[in-house]
Amino acid sequence: MAATLPILPRARATLPLLLAASLLVACAGPGPLSGSRPGAATTPRSPPVFTAPAQTYPLPVVPTPPPVAAAPSPTIVTQPTSDTICLVLPLESPLYGPAAAAVKAGFLAAANAAGSASRTQIIAHGDDGVLPAFAAASESGAALVVGPLTRDDLKTVLALALTRPRMLALNQLEDGSALPDDVYALSLSVESDAELLARRAYADGARAVATVASDAPLQRRFKAAFSAAWQRSGGSTTREYRFDAQPEVLSVLRRELVARPPDATLLAVSAADAPLAKAFLPPGPVYASSQIADGLPAPMLRDLEGVRYVEIPWLADPDGVFFAHLPHTSLGDPVLDRLYALGLDAFAIAELLANPIPPDRVELDGATGHLSLTRAHAFIREGRIMVIRAGEPTPYVPAQ
């Protein structure tokens, strides 16, 4: 839900491809998803720092990457004439409409809770309509545009939009290119989950890790991000195995893992394949993507006993104090519920970035995880690590 938000899927069954992203400075202010409307500053001031209450979950701190020089852009960033925040989403797209609607619902729920619904404007577009939508946002004098949602639309806007306001993209570039100075990125990326799990596995004492991954693009990206983060953490090169549901292939997998048992295993497969794949793994910790438990009944969840994965706080801890003032509307699909949470966080971040001088550091306990703004203008996201016990997802507590 565990490299960047993917190109969105070609069928509803592959919507999870969407989920596919430090110093604390004390600051008095509103909670992470509420607060007063930011006023328009009339005189220059030093860039502010926004800090929300720090997450207490005992996980390693994510280091802020070094500054990355942004590529030159011919785009003219328009000067705002209002404090309006425009949400640009493919609501009219037959393929991406459900995902966009979930983000919109979360964004408006947060705006209403903050008393800021009047400053928001929704600009809907269909397939191939993102450039006219951004032109409309620019003409409106908006202080900030939130969007685009898909990776292809983001590439189109960065390459072809001649004028646009400051923007908070809900995706990130596939090749990891630097963002222009006026562009920020907040995403539900599988890479964020993979990074967190790699650090967790190393902190848990694993040193030799095997990866078992299917051929699905999302799972291959999740595996690649984990392997890269694992080596950065100090681990040795991972041993890679391909998952195939054919009995003879699974038998070979079992023999090889038994002959050379790893300290831990990364399981990068779909929820439907997870119980079968888990049965062929050797004893030891198993780490998996955020979607590993999506839609599985209790009997199948019991087959995943001990599997550790990352979930967003909105689903892992729905009764959390940070979310008490927000409506908990279930959309009937964990993927859409995660996108709803993305909308909640997008509004909280948008209120900060819409200020005339945006903050250069942000630490925020949000619905999708603890969010940290890097100097490259991308938000690093840390979710909650969960473990399946007796058929139930529970918070993971590391051994003392």
Secondary structure, 3 states (H helix, E strand, C coil): CCCCCCCCCCCHHHHHHHCCCCCCCCCCCCCCCCCCCCCCCCCCCCCCEEECCCCCCCCCCCCCCCCCCCCCCCCEECCCCCCCEEEEECCCCCCCHHHHHHHHHHHHHHHHHCCCHHHEEEEECCCCCHHHHHHHHHHCCCCEEECCCCHHHHHHHHHHCCEECCEEECCCCCCCCCCCCCEEECCCCHHHHHHHHHHHHHHCCCCCEEEEECCCHHHHHHHHHHHHHHHHHCCCCCEEEECCCCHHHHHHHHHHHHHCCCCEEEEECCCCCHHHHHHCCCCCCEEECCCCCCCCCHHHHHCCCCEEEEECHHHHCCCCHHHCCCCCCCCCCHHHHHHHHHHHHHHHHHHHHCCCCCCCEEEEECCCCEEEECCCCEEEEECEEEEEECCEEEECCCCC
